[in-house]
């Protein structure tokens, strides 16, 4: 029997509910522009509450039916295991292929998060990332990039420059370097709240920079420092370089405005990783856009 699936989408492009054959299945209440705070059942009663503590856009804990569940994610934020925090019992196990297609799910629908921390629907096998649905079966978005070629890819339906092992795009809008670099849960709580509000008002890229000014955690120095306040950003007044710091106070990602980098034009970005000794390692240049149109350094 054919099924009719309808998604409820709010003005910010977030999936806030689902109906199957006209019957309400669930609704979501959001903490900010990307992260669900709670899942409600068809009657509007609380089913699950999500707590975030530092793993990309997926929650760390889920409170459901009187139990606390720990959500274990990989480097992309893909949920791999859901474990009872008290007993260690495995409530759900998820396996994926390289493009995010689920190859094993021990309990479909137990919680809504899947590949790269997106919202997964076992009925349609689509994963929602902010503004768009991703189809892991084809490795493509179901809709073209809303910011068109400013997203850094000539293929408007292409997913993360064909590199799903290393890159992700949690809101379906921005370039892969920014998607990897921004960790919403990192930094001080006040700074994170300001960032969320600024992104909703100004967009993900501009809001991230404007927020550090509003929160009072953005600095302007001639030399870009290698350490900073966790969750803050630094803008170099000479070169315009923007550097955002992770939860450990070390560089998380850079945006360079004053020079090209090999094949990458201006502006471009660099993600920072960590070596075996914990020291920051700057990655290669990655394409980003100056979206919104005509954005200037630091603005």
N, C-alpha and C positions, 0 to 999 in steps of 0.2 A: 504494500500500500504506500502510495506517495505521501510524503509529509510536506506540510507548508510551514516553513520557518520564517518568522519575522523578528528582526532585531529593532529594539528601541534605541535611537541615537539622539543624544542631546545636542544643543547648539555648539558645543565645543568638540563635537565629533566623537564623543566617548560612547561606548556601548553600555547602556544603563539597564537593559532588560531584554528578555527573550520570550517569544510566544511560539508554541508549537500547535499547529492546527487550531489557532485561535485561543488556545489556553495559555495563560501566563505560567511561565516556568520559574523565573526568578527576577529580581531587580538588584541593582548595585548602587551603593552610596559611595561617593568618592572622597578621598582625603585631600587630593589636589588634582592637577590637570591630568595625571596619568594613573595614580594608584588607588584602587578600590579600598575602601575602609571596611565595608560590611556587605554581605550578601543576604538578601531577604528572600523568603520563600514566596510561593504564589499568593499566599494570604497576607503578605507584608510583614510576617514575623521574622525576627532575626534568626538566620541559619548559621552564619559564620562571621567572625570578627577577625580582621587581619592586622598584624603588628609588624612594622618595618624596623629593621635594625642594621641595615648596611649591605644587602645583596641586591644591587641594581634596582629594578622596578618590581621585583617579586618580593612578597613578604617573607619574614623569617619565622613567624609563628602564626598559627591559626587556632582560634578558640571556637570549638564546635561541640555541641551536645555535652557540655560539661567537661570536655577534655581539651588539653593543650597539645597541639600537634606542631612538630618542628618540620619546616619545609627546607629540604637540602637541595641547593642549586649548583650548577656548574659555572664555569667562567663566563658564560653568556647570560646567566640568569635562568636557564632552563631548569624547571623543577624535575629532579630525579627521584627523590624519595620523600615521602611524608611519614614521619615517625611519631608515635606516641611519646611525648616528652617524659612521661613518668615510667612507662614500662619498657620502652624501646621497641614495641610492636610496630611492624611496618603496616601502615594503613593503605599506602598506594606506592607503586613503583612505575616509573615512566622511562622508556627507552626511545631514542630518536635516531633517524639516519642523519647524514650530514646536512640536509636541507631542512631538518626539523619535522619530517614526517614521523608520526608516532608508530613505532614498530611493536611496542608492548605497553599496555596500560592495564594494571591489575584491578583497578576500580574506577572506570570511567565516570566523570562527573563528580568525584568526591570533593574536588576543589577546582576552581576555574582557571588556574595558571598552568601554562605549558611551555612550549619552546620559547627561549629567550625572554621568559617572564611575561609573554603575551597572554591574552584571554583566549583559551582554547574551547572550541565547541565540538564535542564528539559527534554530533549529528551532521554537521556540515564539513567537519575537519578543517575549518578555517580558524586562523589565529588573529585576533584583533590587536593591532598596535596603534593606539591613538586614533589617527584619522583614517586608517585603511585596514582592510582585511588581507592577510597573507595566506596564500595557498601553497602549503609545503609539498603537495603532490607535484606541482609544476615548478616550484621555486620562484614564483612570481606574485606580485601584488595583483589583487582583483580590480584595482582602479589605478589610473595613472597618478603620478606624483602631483599633489595639489600645487606645489611651487614650481612645477614643470622642470626645465633644465637647470634651474638654480639649485636643485638638490645634488648636483655633482655627477649625474649619470645620464648619458645620452639615451639610455633605455628607460623610459618613464615608468615601465612596469617591472624593471629589474630590481632584484633584492640585494642590497649592500654590495654593489659592484662585483657580484658573483663570488663573494668570499664569506659564506655563512659561518665558517669555522672561527674567524677572528673578529668579524664585525657584526653589529646589530643596529637596528633602527627602532627604538622603543616607541616613538610617536608617529612614525610613518611620514615624517615631513622633512627631517633635517639630515645633513650629511653624516656618513658613518663615523667620521672622527669625533664629531660632537656627540653622537649617540653613545659611543663607547666612553667618552671622557666624562660626561656628566653623570654623577652618581647622586641621585636625588636624596638618598638617605644619609649621605655624608655631611660632616660639619655640624655646627651648632644648630639647635632646634630653631632658634629665632631666625638665623640666617636662612635656613631651609624654608621656613614659612614665608619670609619675604621673597625668596626666589620663586616660590610657587605662585604667589600673587602677581609678581612682576611678569612672569612668563605668560600668565593668562591674559594680562593686559597688553603686553608688548610683543609676545612671541617668544619661543624658546631661546633663540640666540641673543637677541637684544635684551630680553628680560634677565638672562643670566648675568650679563654685565651690569645692567642698571640696578639689579638687586643688591649687588655688593656695595654699591654706593649708598643705596637707601638704608641698608643694614649697618653701615658704618664699618664694614670689614674689607673695603677696597683701598689699596694704597697706590700711590704714584711716586715712583723712584726712578732715577736715571738708569740704574742697573737692575735687571730683573732678578730678584733673589731666588735661591733654590729652596728656601723654606718659608712658610707663611702660616698664618692662622688657619686651622682646619676649616674647610668650607668657604674660604675667602678667595678673592681674586686680586691680581696686581696688574696695573696698566702702566707700561713704560711710556712716559710722556715724550720721549725722543722717537723711538721706533714705532710706537703704538702697539707693541706686542702685548697680548693679553695672556696671563697665566692663571689658571685656577688650581687650587691646592686640594688634595684629597683629605681623608679623615686622619692620615698620619702627618699632615702638614707638609708633605712633599708634593712636587708638581704632579698634577693629574693630566692636564692637557694645555697646550699652547695654541694661540691663534697668531700667526705672523702676517703683518700687513705691509712690510717695507721691502720685501724681496721675494722672487720666485724660488722654488726649491726643486731642482731637477725638472721633472715633467709637470710639477704642480705650479699653478699660476698664483697670483696674489688676489685675495688672501688664501692661505692654506693652513692646515692644522698639523699638530704632532701630538700623539698620545704618549704618555709616559708609563713605562712598565717598571718593574722592580727586579733587580738581579738577585742571585742566590744569597748575597750578603745584605739584601734589603736596600741597596743604593738605587736611586732612580736612574732609569735608562730611557733616553729620548728615542722615540720611534721615528720611522720615516715620514716624510711629508704626505699628507692625505688631502684630497680635494674637499673643499667646503664652498658654500655660496656666501655672498654678502647679503643674503636675505634678512630682513626685508630689503627691497630694491634700494640701491644707493646708500646702504648703511655705511657709516664711516667708522674708523677705529675707535673702540671704546664707547660706541653709541648705539 
